[in-house]
Structures are given as C-alpha cells and as structure tokens.
Amino acid sequence: MLYELECLEGRVIAELLGVPENTVWSRLHLARKKFRALWARRAR
C-alpha cells in the first residue's frame, strides 16, 4: 500500500517500518504474488 498507493520509495518505507530495504522489496514481491493468485482464482 505504501509503495503502490502512497508512492513512497523503498528506502523510505524501510525507515518507517524499521526493516532493511531488501525486506521491503521481498515483501512487496510476495504480496504481488499472493494478489495474482487470488485474482486468478476469482476469475474462474
């Protein structure tokens, strides 16, 4: 949400959450993957 809707940079999100920037990108990747799977199931 912070990246897609609020247009915050990964570095800023990492600072806000207190996690490494790589963690932000890996969590974003997993969230997108889950969303695609849910969307595909819904489309059936």
C-alpha positions in Angstrom: 0.0 0.0 0.0 2.7 2.4 0.9 4.6 1.8 -2.4 1.7 1.4 -4.8 -0.8 3.9 -3.4 1.3 6.4 -1.4 4.2 6.3 -4.0 6.8 6.1 -1.2 10.3 4.9 -2.1 11.5 1.6 -0.8 14.2 3.3 1.3 11.5 5.5 3.0 9.3 2.5 3.6 12.2 0.6 5.2 12.9 3.5 7.5 9.2 3.8 8.5 9.0 0.1 9.2 12.4 -0.3 10.8 13.5 -3.1 8.4 16.2 -3.4 5.7 15.2 -2.1 2.3 15.6 -5.6 0.8 12.9 -6.8 3.2 10.6 -4.2 1.7 11.2 -5.5 -1.8 10.8 -9.1 -0.9 7.6 -8.5 1.0 6.3 -6.5 -2.0 7.1 -9.3 -4.3 5.3 -11.9 -2.1 2.3 -9.6 -1.7 2.0 -9.2 -5.5 2.4 -13.0 -6.0 -0.5 -13.6 -3.5 -2.6 -11.0 -5.1 -2.1 -12.6 -8.6 -3.1 -16.0 -7.2 -6.2 -14.7 -5.5 -7.2 -12.7 -8.6 -6.7 -15.8 -10.8 -8.9 -17.9 -8.5 -11.6 -15.2 -8.5 -11.6 -15.0 -12.3 -12.5 -18.7 -12.7 
